[in-house]
Amino acid sequence: MPPTPRDADRPQELRFSRMERLLGGHPISTVSVDGTSARFVTDPALVRHILVTDARHYGKSELLQKARILSKSGLLAPDDARHRHYRRLAHPHLRTTAVTAHTPLMEDVARATAASWRPGQPVDIQAAMCRAAGRIALNALLGPTSGQTSALLTERLAALSWEMITKPLYGNAARARRPAHRLRQASTDFRTLLARCITDRLNPPGPTTHYLAALLADAGPAAGGALSGEQVCDEAVMMLTAATVTTASVMSWALYTLARHPLAEEKVLKDLAQPADTDTGIGTGARPGHGHGPPGYTLRFLMEVLRLHPPVWITSRRTLTPVTLGEHSLPAGTDVVFSSYLLHRHPAHYRDPHRFDPDRWLTTRPRPQDATYLPFGTGARGCVGETFAWQELHVLLGVLAQEWRLTLQPGTRPRAAAHTTLHPHRLLMIPQPR
């Protein structure tokens, strides 16, 4: 049952079933995360207040241990000025024109992935998507590398990404020795090889245009100076891992959903066969809100997959100053938690919210004044690679769905695993050629 006014302020354990019940209760409830009291927010308007309207009064929280091994420089810097500087540095490499230039790379990787599968042989979909997304991220953000080095970087990034995807968020599970050791080892293995690649590029023979080159040439914001060599490596690890884990998780859900919904699969294939249309997003990898007409079916399909299975499914912030949030006065240092998974299933904003229905996006439009749809976050710290991600998802889905029909391996019943990213646990699928 949702909390009553009498017990609304008593700490509750942060468990998924209980969080969902909170949707029917108060907009702000008190929960306990690993023994730490926090405020759990279920009102989309208040979440937007945290992320946009009053964002300067909220900083990073260590409550959920998502980025413990990642950079705290550059884009993850707690200082807003430093974050903005590195966001501006990354933007030219991730905006629409750059994404268009990277589309042939995405198509090549998608075709190579499809060519590696064999009819009737089970495929570990999440491992395959980690390799595909990792290879795209490496080439797009670091530029071309030699074949052997590229293959080794891809495998090590895929291994690190898988450890990040399955990393528990908090509590004893997050601190357990064995998974923590695997994550540290995977990080060390990838970072060591990446550092050698960065060293080799300190004095390139000719002009370079990728993001790593921009980091190496950057003089830094006036207040903080340029990143050190160690920080550049940390920043590259963060960008590459973030780009890989999110895409791999979403693509895994997308392929699983196609197998579960044959009618949706039929409509996606029909839509993919149409010529590109910039008004609807058909064949363009457009993102929601762009174009004059309603989104095409493939984009609606991906929007619905991201509504039901957002990879960054839960987020925490910490108040930097005393704030007023709704009817609550929160002192500085208060941890605040919200879940895009739950916001996307809020019955006040989505009819039949647990039902997979891409056509809801023909009439439903996420409202800018609240936060009912946050697959990539929003505000100053929203995902800088959102445009890149939409195009990558569209290309990967298009190539793989048109080459192969995937079915679940008999006896496989994937469940949603709510770790660092929301991913399907043990997703094995059988490919058959179209």
N, C-alpha and C positions, 0 to 999 in steps of 0.2 A: 504494500500500500504506500502511496505517497505520504510524505511527512505531514503531520497535522501542525497547526500553529503552535501547539504545546511542545512538540519535539523537533521543530524545524531547525533549531540552532544546535541540536546535539550532533556531534560528529558521527558520520556513517562511513563504513568502508567503501572505497571506490571500486565497486564491482559492476560489471556491465549490465546485468539484469536490473540491479538497483538503480543505476543511472537512467535506464530507460523508464523506469517507474517515476523518476523525478520529473519527467516531462509533464506529467499531470499535476504536479504540485506547485511549489513556489518558484518564481523566476530565479531566485538565488537560494541555495541550500548549503548547509555546512557538511563537508565530507572529511574523511581522514585518509590521507595518502601516506602509507608507511609510517604511521604514527604522527604525521604532521597535519594539523588542521588547515583546511583550505575552503574556499568558497566555490561552489559549482554553479555555473550560470547556464540556464536553459532558454533564456529570452534572446532571440536573434538581435533585437534592437540594442540590448545591453552589450552583446558581444561586439556589435559594430562600434559601440561607444568605447569599448576597450581597445579595439584595433585601429580605429580611425579618429573618431571625434576627440577622444581624450588620450590618444596613444602616447603622448609625451610624458604622461604620468605613470606609464606601465613599462617595465623592463623585462628582461629575460628572467625566467625562474628555473632553478635547478631541481624542482620538485619531480619532474619527469625526466629521466636520464637519457634523453634522446641523443644528445650530441657530446657526450663526455669525452670521446676520443677525437672529436673533430675540432676544427679551428675555432678560436675565439678572437681571431683577427679578421680584418676585411669585412665580408658580408655578415659574419656572425659577431662582429664586435658589439659590445653593449652600448658603446657611445654612438649616438645617432648621427653625428657629423661624419664620423669615420665610416659608419655603415653606408650613408648616402654616397660618400666618395667612391667606395668600391662597387656600389650598385650602378653608379654612372659609368664606371670603368667596364663593367660586365655588359651593360645594356647594348652597346653597338654590336656585340657578338651574338646577341639573342633576339634582336628585334626582327621584324617581319622580313626585311630584305636579306638579312643574314640567314634566316631560317630557310628562305627560298633557295639560297645558294647551297645549303646543306641537304636539301631534299634528295638529290641524286645519291648522296652518301647513305641516307636512310633507306632508300630503295635498294641499293646494293647490299646492305647488311640484311635487310628483310629477305631478299632473294637467296642470299647465302644461307640464312637460317632455314628457309624452306627447303633448300637443296640438301641440307644435312639430315633431314628426316627420312625415314624409310617406312613404306606401307606396312601397317600392322605391328610395328615395333613401338612399345610405349615410350613416350617422351615426358621427361620431368619438365613441365612447362615453365615453372618458375626459374629453374636453372637455365633453361634455354633463353628466357626473357632477360635474365641478368646478363648473360653473355652478349645478347643482341644490343640491349640498351647501353651496356658498358662500352661496347665497341663504337657505337655512335657517339657517345659522350667523349671518349678519348680522342677520336678523330676531329670532332667539332671544336673542342675546347683546347686541345694540345697541338693540333695539326698532325700531319702525317709522320709516322715513324717507320722504321724498317720492319719487314714482315715478321721476323722472329721476335723482335722486341714488342711489336704490336700484339702478337698472339699471346705472349707471356703477360703483358700488362692487362689484356682483356681477361685472361683466366684469373689473375690475382685480384682484379677489381670485382669480377663476378663472385669470387669467394668472399671478399670483404663485404660486398653488398648483401650476400645471403646471410652472413653473420649479423649485419645491421638490421635486416628485415626481421629476423627472428629474435632480436634482442629484447628481453623483458624490460618493461618501463621502470619498475620500481620494486622495492621490497627485497626479500631474501633471494628470489629468483634472479633479480638483476645483479645481485652481488655474489651469486654462486661461483665457485672457483673455476669449474670446468668451462662453462660458456664464456665467462669473462676472459679466460686464458685463450680460447679459440679466437675471440674477437681481437684481442691484443696481438696475437700471432698473425692473423690475417691482415691487420692494419700494418704491422711491421713489415711483412713480406711485400705488400703493395707499395708502401711508402719508400722502402729501400730502393726498389727498382725505379720508382718515379723520380726520386731524388737524383739518381744517376742521369736520367733523361733530362732533368732540369739543368743539371750541371753542364751537360753537353750543349745546351742551347743558350748559355749565358752570352756567347759572342757569335751569333748566327752569321753565316757568310752573306746572306741577302736579306731583303725586307720580309718580315713575317706579319701576319694579320690575326692570329688566333689569340684567345684570351690569355693563355700562359705568357705570350710575348708581351701583352699589355701589362700584366702583373710585374714582369721582370723589368720593364722599362719605366714603370711608374715611379714618380718622385714622391708620392704620398700626399695625404692631406696636410695642410699647414700645421694643424694642431698635433698630428701624431707621427709624421714622417713616413717614409716608405716601409713596406714590409721587409723583414730580414729574409735571407734565403730559407731559413727554417719555416718562417711564416708563409712564404710563397708556396712551399711544399704543402703545408697544412691547408692552405686555402684551396689548392688544386685538389687535394684529397677530398675536402668537404664538397666542392662543386661536383666532382665526378661521382662520388658516392650518392649524394642527394639526387642527382639526375638519374642514376641507375636504379636505385631502390624504388622510387616512386613509379617510374615507367614500368618496371618489371612487375610490380604489384598490380597496377591497373590493367596491364595487358593480360596477366594471368586471369584476372576476373573477367575481362572481356571475352577471352576464348572459352572460358568455362560457361559464361552466360550464353554464348552462341550455341553451345552444345545443349544447354538446358531449354532453349527457346527456339525451336526449329522455324517458327513463323518469322521471328526477328532475324534469324540467319538468312532466310529467303529474301527478306526486305533489304538487308544490308548488301547482299550480293547484287541485287537488282540496282540498288542505289550506286554501288561502286562501278557498275557497268555504264553509268551515265557520263556524258562529258562534263568537264569542270564547269561549275557555276558559282561565281563569286557572291551572288546574292543569297544562296542557300547554304553554301559551304560544301556542296557536293564536289568531291574530287579535289578540294583545295586545302583540306585540313584546317579550315577556318575555326575560330573559337567562338563561344557564345557571345552574343551582343554585337558581332561584326556581320555586315551584310544587311540588306534591306528587307528581305523576305524571311519566312520562317526557316529554321535550320533544316538541312537535308537529313534523311533518315540516319545515315552513318554518324553524323554529328549528334543527333538526338540520342542514338544508341550509346555513344560514348558519354554523353552528358548524364544519362541515366545510370550507367555503370559507375560513374564517379559520384553520383548522388548516393547510391546505395553502398558503395565501397570506397570512400575517400581514403587514399593511402595515409595521409597525415590525419588520423581520425580523432586525435585528442591533443590539446594544447594547453600549456600553462603560462601565466604571466605573473609578475610580482609588482605590487604597487610601489612606486618610488617616493610618493608623497601621500599624505592623507587624501582620500578621494571620496566622492559620493557616487555610488553606483545604484541607480534606481532609488529605492527607499532606504538603502543601506549606507552607512558611513564606515569606510574601511580605513584602518590606520596604515601608515607606510609599512612595508614589509609583509603585507598580506598576499598569500598565494591565491590566485584565481585560476580556475580550470573551466574549460568548455570543450565540447565535443562536436566536431562537424558531422560525425556519423549520426548523432542524435538530432542535431539541428536539421539535417537533411531528411529526417523521418518524423519531423514534428507534425502531428495531425492538424494543427491549426493552419499550416501552410501548404501541406501536400495531402490531397485526397487519396485515401487508401495508400498510406505512405510506404508500406512494406511491399507493395506490388511493383513488379518490373514493368514499366509502361513508358517507352520512349516517346510515345505520342502526347504525353502530358506536356512536353515542351513546345507543342504547337500553340498552346494557349498560355502556359505558365511562363512568366518571366521573373527571374530573381530580382527583387526590388533593391535598388541602390541604397535606400534608407535603412535597411536592416541587413542581417547576415544569414539569410535562409539557405544560401548556396555558397559554400566555401571550399571547393575542391582544391584550390591553390592559395587559400588564404586571401587576405585583402589588406588594404592600407599600405603604409610605407614599407612594411616588411613582408608583404605578400611575395609569392614566388616570382623571382625575376625571370625565370625561364618558362613562364606559362605559355607564351606563343609557340616556343620551340616544342614544348611537351604536346600540345594539341596536334601539331603537324606530325610529330614522331608517332603518336598513337594512331593517327589516321593512316599513315603509310604502313606501319607494321601490321595493323589489322587488315588493311586492304590486300597486301601481298599474301599474308598467311591464309586469310579466309578464302581467297580465290584459288590458291594452290591446293589446300588441304581441307578436308572435312574431318573435324576432330570429335571423338567421342570419349566418354569417360571409361577408363579401364574398369572392367567388371569387378565389383566389390569395393570400388573406391567411392567414398562419401566425404568429399572435402568439407571441412568446417572453417568458419572464419576464425583466424588466429589474430587476436588483438595484441600485437607486440609493438615494436617501434613503428612499423607500418601495419595496416590491416591487410592481411594476405590470406589466401586459401591454403590451409594446411595439407601438405602432401597431395599435390595436384598432378596425377599421372593421366595422360590422354593418349589415345590411339589415333594416329593419322591415317587417312585413306585419301588417295588422290581424287580430285574433282573430275 
